[in-house]
Amino acid sequence: MDLIKIICGMLAVALFLGILTCGTQDETATIAEELETKNLSDSPSGVTGETLAAGENTTIEKTSLGPAPPDSLILAKGESNMATERRNIEYKVRATARLVESQGEKLFPSFREAKSPWYSDDFYIFVWAMNGTQVVYPPDIESEGENMSGLLDAKGEPIGNLFIEAARSGSGEGWIDYSWKESESSEPAHRFTFVKKATFEGRAYIIGSSFYADDYILCKNLTECTYLEEPGNIHVAELLNPGNIDRNLDLNYSIAHSVIEPGESIAPHMMKNPEVHYILEGEGILYIDGIPVELLQDQLIYIPAGAIQTAYNTGNITLKFLAINQPGWSEENTKIFE
């Protein structure tokens, strides 16, 4: 009986020591491997892939663009590449925060190592102290030590304070939506940053990472486009043509903003592909293989491939319409008769 008690006591001690020593080097290696290999397209879960605790994915959305976006539990169901990137950012920030809470500042040098799970290509983890002091910033180590609480975005919004407010909120985490310029000469881009609070031995930190929505969403204003005068006194500004954009939009059509002044007309021409016109303003007559179609505001017209078409502005104001081509417009698919 005494021998059994001794053996049980030894097992209890071993189990206790195991609990005390777990979550150090092995945990770091495990989480690092997960950050490198985890595919989140099907799971927005936590560090080890377990089901999220109730409310864990309910983050605060700090936005300067007006009404709040849909609840994050709804956003977690998105299937786009951007939704997957959003979940990846949340996952990696949360995993890093948990690691900091178990091991503290000794991990920070690893966050600065290129090609590491915390800093690779355009992805990096940054760390602030709770007062806004930048502790870890891999893209610019020399800026570490600066107080970022007064950081403003391209529109003058106080995003430094928004980061801190999100970390100090009840959930201890949140997304911040803002406009950002990488340099003085660059154009503002739509950026999202996810931050989470992590505490180690009484010291609180803000762990965060970002992505650009402009890598997934394309916004283009008509004022940014150049009008070209096509044969027949029509002015065309190309709003969208995947063939002329240096990125994969997964589209096979183009959209152009077309303008015909009063009394003017488009030269007869033929498109080898189908074309759709949507009338924005004005009135006129469109001939499709000699058949007249009256043009009115908010009207859509489908023009079959290979049809001879020409349009006249019969009103006293500018005729404006969208011309949609599939595949995207090209000179090879257009034949003009003059």
C-alpha positions as CSV (number, residue, x, y, z in Angstrom):
1,M,0.0,0.0,0.0
2,D,2.8,2.4,0.8
3,L,4.5,1.6,-2.5
4,I,1.2,2.5,-4.3
5,K,1.0,5.8,-2.5
6,I,4.6,6.6,-3.4
7,I,4.0,5.8,-7.1
8,C,0.8,7.9,-7.1
9,G,2.6,10.8,-5.5
10,M,5.4,10.7,-8.0
11,L,2.9,10.7,-10.9
12,A,1.1,13.7,-9.4
13,V,4.4,15.6,-9.1
14,A,5.4,14.7,-12.7
15,L,2.0,15.9,-14.0
16,F,2.3,19.2,-12.0
17,L,5.8,19.8,-13.4
18,G,4.5,19.0,-16.9
19,I,1.8,21.7,-16.6
20,L,4.3,24.2,-15.4
21,T,6.8,23.6,-18.1
22,C,4.4,23.3,-21.1
23,G,3.8,26.3,-23.4
24,T,7.5,27.3,-23.8
25,Q,9.8,26.3,-26.7
26,D,7.4,23.6,-27.9
27,E,4.5,26.0,-27.9
28,T,6.5,28.6,-29.9
29,A,7.5,26.0,-32.5
30,T,4.0,24.7,-32.8
31,I,2.4,28.1,-33.2
32,A,5.1,29.2,-35.6
33,E,4.4,26.1,-37.7
34,E,0.7,26.8,-37.6
35,L,1.2,30.4,-38.7
36,E,3.2,29.2,-41.7
37,T,0.9,26.4,-42.8
38,K,-2.6,27.0,-41.6
39,N,-5.2,27.3,-44.3
40,L,-8.2,29.3,-42.9
41,S,-10.4,29.2,-45.9
42,D,-12.8,26.8,-44.1
43,S,-12.1,27.8,-40.5
44,P,-12.0,31.2,-38.7
45,S,-11.0,29.5,-35.5
46,G,-8.4,30.3,-32.8
47,V,-4.8,29.3,-32.2
48,T,-5.1,25.5,-32.5
49,G,-8.1,25.4,-34.7
50,E,-10.6,24.7,-31.9
51,T,-14.1,26.1,-32.0
52,L,-14.2,29.7,-30.9
53,A,-15.5,30.4,-27.5
54,A,-18.8,32.4,-27.4
55,G,-18.2,36.0,-28.3
56,E,-14.5,35.5,-29.2
57,N,-15.0,36.5,-32.8
58,T,-17.2,39.5,-31.9
59,T,-14.7,42.3,-32.5
60,I,-15.3,46.0,-32.4
61,E,-15.3,47.7,-35.8
62,K,-13.7,51.1,-35.6
63,T,-14.5,52.8,-38.8
64,S,-14.4,56.4,-40.0
65,L,-16.6,55.8,-43.1
66,G,-20.1,56.0,-41.4
67,P,-22.4,53.2,-40.4
68,A,-20.9,50.0,-38.9
69,P,-20.3,47.0,-41.2
70,P,-22.1,43.7,-40.7
71,D,-21.5,41.8,-37.5
72,S,-18.1,40.0,-37.5
73,L,-19.8,36.7,-37.0
74,I,-21.5,37.2,-40.4
75,L,-18.3,38.4,-42.0
76,A,-16.6,35.2,-40.8
77,K,-18.8,33.3,-43.3
78,G,-17.4,35.2,-46.3
79,E,-15.8,33.1,-49.0
80,S,-13.8,35.7,-51.0
81,N,-10.1,35.9,-51.0
82,M,-10.4,39.1,-48.9
83,A,-12.6,37.4,-46.3
84,T,-10.0,34.6,-46.1
85,E,-7.2,37.3,-45.6
86,R,-9.3,38.9,-42.9
87,R,-9.6,35.6,-41.1
88,N,-5.9,34.9,-41.6
89,I,-5.0,38.3,-40.0
90,E,-7.3,37.7,-37.0
91,Y,-5.9,34.2,-36.5
92,K,-2.3,35.2,-36.6
93,V,-2.7,38.2,-34.4
94,R,-4.6,36.2,-31.8
95,A,-2.1,33.4,-31.9
96,T,0.8,35.8,-31.4
97,A,-1.0,37.6,-28.6
98,R,-1.5,34.3,-26.8
99,L,2.2,33.4,-27.3
100,V,3.2,36.8,-25.8
101,E,0.9,36.3,-22.8
102,S,2.7,33.0,-22.1
103,Q,6.3,34.0,-22.9
104,G,6.6,37.8,-23.0
105,E,9.1,40.1,-24.5
106,K,11.8,37.4,-25.2
107,L,9.7,36.6,-28.4
108,F,10.1,40.1,-29.9
109,P,13.4,39.5,-31.7
110,S,11.7,36.6,-33.5
111,F,9.0,39.0,-34.8
112,R,11.7,41.0,-36.6
113,E,13.3,38.1,-38.4
114,A,12.6,38.1,-42.2
115,K,10.9,35.0,-43.6
116,S,9.6,34.2,-40.1
117,P,6.0,33.4,-39.4
118,W,5.7,37.0,-38.1
119,Y,7.4,38.8,-40.9
120,S,7.3,37.6,-44.5
121,D,6.7,39.5,-47.8
122,D,4.0,42.1,-47.1
123,F,2.8,40.5,-43.9
124,Y,4.2,41.5,-40.5
125,I,3.2,41.6,-36.9
126,F,3.7,44.9,-35.0
127,V,3.7,45.5,-31.2
128,W,2.9,48.7,-29.3
129,A,3.0,49.4,-25.6
130,M,-0.5,50.4,-24.3
131,N,0.5,54.1,-24.3
132,G,1.2,54.0,-28.0
133,T,5.0,53.5,-28.0
134,Q,6.1,51.4,-30.9
135,V,7.9,48.3,-29.6
136,V,8.2,46.1,-32.7
137,Y,7.9,47.3,-36.2
138,P,9.8,45.0,-38.7
139,P,9.6,47.2,-41.8
140,D,11.4,50.1,-40.0
141,I,13.2,49.0,-36.9
142,E,14.6,52.5,-36.4
143,S,11.1,53.8,-35.7
144,E,10.8,51.6,-32.7
145,G,10.6,53.6,-29.5
146,E,8.5,56.4,-31.1
147,N,5.1,57.2,-29.6
148,M,2.4,56.5,-32.2
149,S,-0.6,57.5,-30.1
150,G,-1.0,60.7,-32.2
151,L,-0.7,58.9,-35.6
152,L,-3.1,60.2,-38.2
153,D,-4.3,58.7,-41.4
154,A,-4.4,60.3,-44.9
155,K,-7.6,62.0,-44.0
156,G,-6.4,63.3,-40.6
157,E,-8.3,60.6,-38.6
158,P,-6.6,59.8,-35.2
159,I,-5.9,56.1,-35.9
160,G,-3.2,55.8,-33.2
161,N,-5.9,56.5,-30.6
162,L,-8.3,54.2,-32.4
163,F,-5.8,51.3,-32.1
164,I,-5.5,52.0,-28.3
165,E,-9.2,52.3,-27.8
166,A,-9.9,49.0,-29.6
167,A,-7.3,47.2,-27.4
168,R,-8.7,48.8,-24.2
169,S,-12.3,47.9,-25.1
170,G,-14.3,45.1,-23.4
171,S,-13.4,42.5,-26.0
172,G,-9.7,43.7,-26.1
173,E,-9.6,43.6,-29.9
174,G,-11.0,45.2,-33.0
175,W,-10.6,46.2,-36.6
176,I,-9.7,49.8,-37.6
177,D,-10.6,51.0,-41.1
178,Y,-8.6,54.0,-42.5
179,S,-6.9,55.7,-45.4
180,W,-3.2,55.3,-45.6
181,K,-0.3,56.6,-47.7
182,E,2.9,54.5,-47.8
183,S,4.9,57.6,-48.9
184,E,4.3,61.3,-49.6
185,S,4.2,60.5,-53.4
186,S,1.8,57.5,-53.2
187,E,-1.9,57.6,-53.5
188,P,-4.1,56.9,-50.4
189,A,-5.1,53.3,-50.0
190,H,-7.9,51.6,-48.1
191,R,-6.3,49.8,-45.2
192,F,-7.6,47.6,-42.3
193,T,-5.7,46.8,-39.1
194,F,-6.6,44.2,-36.5
195,V,-5.3,44.7,-33.0
196,K,-5.5,42.7,-29.8
197,K,-4.4,43.3,-26.3
198,A,-1.9,40.9,-24.7
199,T,-0.7,41.1,-21.1
200,F,2.5,39.6,-19.6
201,E,3.5,40.0,-16.0
202,G,1.5,43.2,-15.6
203,R,2.7,44.8,-18.9
204,A,0.1,45.3,-21.6
205,Y,0.8,45.3,-25.3
206,I,-1.1,45.9,-28.5
207,I,-0.5,43.2,-31.1
208,G,-1.6,44.0,-34.6
209,S,-1.3,43.4,-38.4
210,S,-2.9,44.9,-41.5
211,F,-4.0,44.3,-45.1
212,Y,-5.0,46.6,-48.0
213,A,-8.6,46.3,-49.2
214,D,-7.4,47.8,-52.5
215,D,-5.6,44.5,-53.2
216,Y,-9.0,42.9,-53.6
217,I,-11.5,45.8,-54.3
218,L,-11.2,48.2,-57.2
219,C,-12.7,51.7,-57.0
220,K,-12.4,54.1,-59.9
221,N,-13.9,57.5,-60.3
222,L,-14.9,58.9,-63.7
223,T,-12.8,62.0,-63.0
224,E,-9.8,59.8,-63.0
225,C,-10.5,58.6,-66.6
226,T,-9.4,60.2,-69.8
227,Y,-12.0,60.6,-72.6
228,L,-10.9,59.5,-76.1
229,E,-12.7,60.7,-79.1
230,E,-13.8,57.8,-81.2
231,P,-14.8,58.0,-84.9
232,G,-18.3,59.6,-85.2
233,N,-17.9,62.3,-82.5
234,I,-18.4,60.0,-79.5
235,H,-16.3,60.5,-76.5
236,V,-15.4,57.3,-74.5
237,A,-13.7,57.0,-71.1
238,E,-12.8,53.4,-70.1
239,L,-13.9,52.8,-66.5
240,L,-13.0,49.1,-66.4
241,N,-11.1,46.8,-68.7
242,P,-9.2,43.8,-67.1
243,G,-6.8,43.8,-70.0
244,N,-5.5,47.3,-69.1
245,I,-5.1,46.7,-65.4
246,D,-2.0,45.1,-63.9
247,R,-3.9,42.7,-61.6
248,N,-6.1,39.7,-61.8
249,L,-9.7,40.8,-61.5
250,D,-11.2,37.5,-62.6
251,L,-13.5,39.4,-65.0
252,N,-14.0,39.0,-68.8
253,Y,-15.9,42.2,-69.6
254,S,-15.2,45.9,-69.8
255,I,-17.3,49.0,-68.9
256,A,-16.9,52.4,-70.7
257,H,-18.6,55.7,-70.1
258,S,-19.8,57.1,-73.4
259,V,-20.9,60.6,-74.4
260,I,-22.7,61.8,-77.5
261,E,-23.4,65.6,-77.7
262,P,-26.8,66.8,-79.1
263,G,-27.0,66.4,-82.9
264,E,-24.1,64.1,-83.0
265,S,-24.0,60.3,-83.8
266,I,-21.7,57.3,-83.6
267,A,-20.2,56.1,-86.9
268,P,-21.7,52.7,-87.9
269,H,-19.6,49.9,-86.4
270,M,-19.7,46.2,-85.6
271,M,-18.6,44.4,-82.4
272,K,-17.5,40.8,-82.8
273,N,-18.8,40.3,-79.2
274,P,-22.1,41.1,-77.6
275,E,-22.5,44.6,-76.1
276,V,-24.9,46.1,-73.6
277,H,-25.8,49.8,-73.4
278,Y,-27.3,51.3,-70.2
279,I,-28.6,54.8,-70.7
280,L,-27.7,57.2,-67.9
281,E,-29.0,60.5,-69.3
282,G,-30.5,61.9,-72.4
283,E,-32.4,60.4,-75.3
284,G,-31.7,59.2,-78.9
285,I,-32.1,56.5,-81.4
286,L,-29.9,53.3,-81.7
287,Y,-30.0,51.3,-84.9
288,I,-29.2,47.6,-84.6
289,D,-28.9,46.1,-88.1
290,G,-31.2,48.9,-89.3
291,I,-33.8,48.3,-86.6
292,P,-34.5,51.5,-84.6
293,V,-34.5,51.4,-80.8
294,E,-35.6,54.5,-78.8
295,L,-33.1,55.4,-76.1
296,L,-34.4,56.7,-72.8
297,Q,-32.9,57.3,-69.4
298,D,-32.5,54.1,-67.2
299,Q,-32.9,51.9,-70.2
300,L,-30.8,48.8,-71.0
301,I,-30.2,47.5,-74.5
302,Y,-28.6,44.2,-75.5
303,I,-26.8,44.3,-78.9
304,P,-26.0,40.9,-80.4
305,A,-22.5,40.1,-81.6
306,G,-21.8,40.9,-85.2
307,A,-24.7,43.5,-85.5
308,I,-24.1,46.8,-87.3
309,Q,-24.9,49.6,-84.8
310,T,-25.1,53.3,-84.8
311,A,-26.6,55.8,-82.3
312,Y,-27.9,59.3,-82.6
313,N,-28.5,61.9,-79.9
314,T,-31.9,63.3,-80.8
315,G,-32.4,65.4,-77.7
316,N,-31.1,68.8,-76.5
317,I,-28.8,67.5,-73.7
318,T,-25.8,65.2,-73.7
319,L,-26.6,61.5,-74.2
320,K,-24.6,59.5,-71.6
321,F,-24.5,55.7,-71.4
322,L,-22.4,52.8,-70.2
323,A,-21.1,50.4,-72.9
324,I,-20.4,46.9,-71.5
325,N,-18.4,44.5,-73.6
326,Q,-17.8,40.8,-73.1
327,P,-15.0,40.0,-73.5
328,G,-13.4,43.3,-72.7
329,W,-13.3,45.9,-75.5
330,S,-10.4,45.7,-77.9
331,E,-9.6,47.1,-81.3
332,E,-9.4,43.6,-82.7
333,N,-13.1,43.0,-81.9
334,T,-14.2,46.3,-83.4
335,K,-14.8,47.2,-87.1
336,I,-15.8,50.8,-88.0
337,F,-17.6,51.7,-91.3
338,E,-17.0,55.3,-92.5
